[in-house]
Amino acid sequence: MVPSAIASKGSVTVATDASYAPNEFFASDGKTIIGMDVDLGHALGKVMGVQWNFVEAGFDGIIPGLASGKYDIGMSSFGDTKEREQTVDFVTYAKAGTAIYIKAGGTQLPNLAAMCGHSIGVEKGTTQLADLTAQNTKCKNAGKPEIDIQAFPDQNGANTALAAGRVDAAMADTPVADYAVAQSNGQFALSGSSYGVVPYGIAVPKGTGMTKPIEAALKKVIANGIYLKILKKWGVQSIAIDNPVINGAVS
């Protein structure tokens, strides 16, 4: 099923933003990219007979890079949305919502409506940034103070700003927020409940013929148990799905 041009090359370049632990991040050597997405990508590559070579890229530059031919695949905790489907195709492989986290003992900000007048750290190009931008309009229309939206090149920037007290809260996908809190030695705490569950998708440039091979490979690693084994390794089994689809966005 793999297109001959890819099969003959024997490898694909997979763009990921390695600041989104435990899904994709740098190992302690500062060079090797590891994480759930990386392990799953390598498992898919093994089934397809194609090496998946992960490279670091800024999150907001991955989809444009796919469209321009710079990368073959994007695997970086992408929420599959209708807007993104206008540029690339997705093969869904998990599901996740958004979570808010604060400094332990800080002001509770349990939902978007509570964020008017507060500073919030997010990563550029994310659904969280889009959510904050939309909420800021609601704040202004209601005559409330605006949100001080601080968008960083990667999630590490948002986490550092929260630790330093430069923002009142940070936002990320649920597994990433959970991991940040767990790794903070009590410095961070979740605030409120997660919201907005959407499918995660492997991003593929349109017209390359790679969506169906990836979907078929994913179904195989789900059936043989490798998929769940990988998710459990990284403590994110709650995001598992049973049936991957192509372009499964709901909004």
Buried (B, 14 or more C-beta within 10 A) or exposed (E): EBEEEBEEBEEBBBBBBBBBBBBBBBEEEEEEBBBBBBBBBBBBBBBBEBBBBBEBBBBBBBBBBBBEEBBBBBBBBBBBBEEBBEEBBBBBBBBBBBBBBBBEEBEEBBEBEBBBEBBBBBBBBBBBBBBBEEBBEBBEEEEBEEBBBBBBBBBBBBBBBBBEEEBBBBBBBBBBBBBBBEEBEEBBBBBBEBBBEBBBBBBBBEEBEBBBBBBBBBBBBBEEEBBEEBBEEBEBBEBBBEEBBBBBBEE
